Amino acid sequence: METTRQKKIGAVIQQDLTVILQQLLKETLSGSVIASVTKVRVSSDLSSAKTYISVFPVKNTEMIFDLFLKKKNAIRHSLALLVKNQVRRIPELFFYNDDSLEHIDSIEKALKKTEDPIKNSSLLPKRKKI
C-alpha cells in the first residue's frame, strides 16, 4: 500500500512529467501525437517510479515509447530541474503503456454490436437434447 508521501511525490512527478513529455513530442515530431501520464507509482524507498503513459493515436505507441527510452536521461534531468526543491533524490523512471482506453473502447464496440445474440439463435451454443 502506498504511503501519503509516495502518493504526493507521484502526483508531483505526474504533473511535471506530462509537461516534459508534451514538450519533447512537440520538438521531435511534427505530427499530432498526444501522450499523457495516467499514473505514477513510486517505490517505497522513492528510488524508482513506474510511469504509465497513454498515447493517442494508438498506432504510434511503439514509436513514442522508443523515443522516450532514447531520451530517458534527458527526461529525468528535466524532471530534476522542476522538482529539485520538493524531492531530495530523483527516482529512476520506468515507462509502461497504459492501454486501459483501448480496453474500454473494445468493450464499447462489443456492446454496440448490431446483432443481438438473444434473437439470433445461431450465435448461442447448441444444447444437447436428452
RAJOJO-V310079 format. One record per pair of residues at least 24 apart in sequence whose C-alpha atoms are under 10 Angstrom apart, sorted by the first residue. I is the first residue (numbers start at 1). J is the second residue. Records with the same first field share a line. If there is no record, write none. Layout:
I->J, J
//
This chain:
1->44
2->41, 42, 43, 44
3->42, 43, 44
5->42, 44, 46
6->40, 41, 42, 43, 44, 45, 46, 49
7->40, 41, 42
8->42
9->40, 41, 42, 46, 49, 83, 86, 87, 91
10->39, 40, 41, 42, 43, 46, 49, 50, 51
11->39, 40, 41, 42
12->40, 79, 82, 83, 86, 87
13->37, 39, 40, 41, 42, 49, 51, 79, 80, 82, 83, 87, 90, 91
14->38, 39, 40, 41, 49, 51, 52, 53
15->39, 40
16->78, 79, 80, 82, 83
17->51, 75, 76, 78, 79, 82
18->53
19->79
20->74, 75, 76, 78, 79, 82
21->53, 68, 75, 78
24->67, 68, 71, 74, 75
25->64, 67, 68
28->67
29->64
32->56, 57
33->57, 58, 60, 61, 64
34->58, 60, 61, 64
35->61, 64, 65
36->98
37->95, 96, 97, 98
38->97, 98, 100
39->96, 98
40->93, 94, 95, 96
41->94
42->91, 92, 93
43->91
45->91
46->87, 88, 89, 90, 91, 92
47->89, 90, 91, 92, 93
48->89, 90, 91, 92, 93, 94
49->90, 91, 92, 93, 94, 95
50->91, 92, 93, 94, 95, 96
51->93, 94, 95, 96, 97, 98
52->94, 95, 96, 97, 98, 99
53->95, 96, 97, 98, 99
54->96, 97, 98, 99, 100, 101, 102
55->97, 98, 99, 101
56->101
58->99, 101, 102
61->97, 99
62->97
65->95, 96, 97
68->94, 95
69->93, 94, 95
//
